[in-house]
Amino acid sequence: MGTMPEWTMLLANVGFPSAVALYLLFRFEKQITAQTLAIEDLKRKLVTKNEEDE
């Protein structure tokens, strides 16, 4: 009776890290999207500048 059941150990070993990973993913999703848009905008500007220089 002194040991933890298997499902609680599984939850402690897998559930908590998964919950933290999902939390961080949702928290940083907006920032990742914004940076992706900024990179695409920079790419467009560089292509336009290169076309003007030719």
Backbone torsions as a table, in degrees:
resi	resn	phi	psi	omega
1	MET	NA	-16.7	-176.3
2	GLY	-78.8	-15.0	-178.6
3	THR	-93.3	156.9	179.1
4	MET	-78.2	143.7	175.2
5	PRO	-62.9	157.8	-177.2
6	GLU	-59.6	-40.0	-176.0
7	TRP	-67.2	-31.4	178.1
8	THR	-73.3	-35.0	176.4
9	MET	-68.1	-39.2	177.5
10	LEU	-62.9	-43.4	178.2
11	LEU	-62.4	-42.0	-179.6
12	ALA	-67.7	-37.5	-175.9
13	ASN	-83.5	-29.3	-175.6
14	VAL	-114.2	-41.0	-173.9
15	GLY	-65.6	-46.7	-177.8
16	PHE	-64.1	-49.9	177.6
17	PRO	-60.7	-36.3	177.8
18	SER	-64.8	-41.8	179.2
19	ALA	-63.7	-40.9	179.1
20	VAL	-65.5	-42.9	179.7
21	ALA	-62.7	-43.4	178.4
22	LEU	-65.1	-40.8	178.2
23	TYR	-59.7	-47.5	-178.8
24	LEU	-66.4	-37.2	178.4
25	LEU	-61.7	-47.0	179.7
26	PHE	-69.0	-33.3	-179.2
27	ARG	-68.3	-39.9	-176.3
28	PHE	-93.4	-1.0	-176.0
29	GLU	-59.9	-43.5	-179.3
30	LYS	-64.1	-40.4	-179.7
31	GLN	-67.3	-39.0	178.5
32	ILE	-65.3	-41.6	178.8
33	THR	-63.4	-43.0	179.7
34	ALA	-63.4	-40.7	179.7
35	GLN	-69.1	-35.6	176.7
36	THR	-62.6	-44.0	178.0
37	LEU	-64.0	-38.5	179.1
38	ALA	-65.4	-39.6	178.8
39	ILE	-66.4	-41.8	178.5
40	GLU	-64.4	-38.7	177.9
41	ASP	-65.1	-42.8	178.3
42	LEU	-62.8	-40.6	178.2
43	LYS	-61.5	-44.7	178.6
44	ARG	-61.2	-42.7	-179.4
45	LYS	-65.2	-39.1	179.3
46	LEU	-66.8	-39.6	177.9
47	VAL	-64.0	-43.5	179.2
48	THR	-62.5	-42.5	179.7
49	LYS	-64.9	-42.1	178.8
50	ASN	-64.2	-36.4	178.1
51	GLU	-68.6	-35.2	178.7
52	GLU	-69.7	-34.2	-177.4
53	ASP	-73.7	-21.8	-177.6
54	GLU	-78.8	NA	NA
